[in-house]
Amino acid sequence: MIKKRSDISSIIWRKYFGPAGFATLSDARRFIALRIAIRKLATDFFMISIGILSAGFGLRGFLLPNNFLDGGATGISLLARELTGMSFALLLVLVNLPFIILGHQIIGKRFAYKTAMAVVGLALAVTFIPYPIITQDKVLVAVFGGFFLGAGIGLAVRGSAVLDGTEVLAIYISKKSGLTIGDVILTINIIIFGFAAWLISIETALYALLTYLSAAKTVDFVIEGIEEYTAVTIISAKEDKITKMIVNTLGRGVTIYKGERGHGKSGERFYDMKIIYTIVTRLEVGKLKFEIEKIDPNAFVVMSSIKDMKGGMIKKRTLK
């Protein structure tokens, strides 16, 4: 006798949520959603906390003792501290406050709350945690100070917050103009470095630029990861063999689209076909192209880089 879907669902949630169970299946679903939300919040809090500690180490261990600058809101705070002698922690909060308010308007209150917590947490870490001063070598300060600061910013972004509010401003300006977010951030930092060169010295501005480049590269590394993914679309008359090769040889998942193919310059003749879509790491691109070449040298292959992905078989190891 085949059980009804509702009976099967009832058995499942009673099995996983104890003999007491819930009044209804919807209660179980709400509980699952709540558990997922709590897990996400805990993960974000952990990422932001580690990010604060890393950024604080970059600031207190390298940049602040050597009067170095950086880009973004942190750079503005460091520049203001250098010129006025005010507390860096206080300046960091004051400089980021308008960006937090702007983020509340254009992104959402949850993002604003997390960002406010991250900024205040960084200010407290810089003030109260006794980080050791690592070095006074200017090149090492610029490179490793930027590295730890960038790692902290990247971890905070993974926790759905930011430690540098100028990214929020860049998003807002890009929506109001034809500029990209990268263009806006670059423009803001050029202005900051220009003021540093004018008010302090060109040498200070150049070291600030080096610090910014180190931090920016580290942010990209932390957010995007060590692997760079490549999306591959394959059109071939031997799609079945190519699909089996991707699954069995590379150990990757595939998605099959139904399409229509045309042939000839005049009197078009169309017929149904299958389009293969898969995602591999950049290290596997060469092997994939080689295997496709062995199966169908005339296959049409389109590749495009993607920043990140989740789920599927991308994390599984190759079978051969």
ABEGO torsion letter per residue (X at the ends): XBBBAAAAAAAAAAAAAEAAEBABAAAAAAAAAAAAAAAAAAAAAAAAAAAAAAAAAAAAAAAAAAGBBBBEAAAAAAAAAAAAGBBAAAAAAAAAAAAAAAAAAAAEAAAAAAAAAAAAAAAAAAAABBBBBABABAAAAAAAAAAAAAAAAAAAAAAGBBABAAAAAAAAAAAABABBAAAAAAAAAAAAAAAAAAABBAAAAAAAAAAAAAAAAAAAAAAAEABBBBBBBBBBAAAAAAAAAAAAAAGBBBBBBBBBBBBEABGBBBBBBBBBBBBBBAAAAAAAAAAAAAABAABBBBBBBBABBBEEAAABBBAX
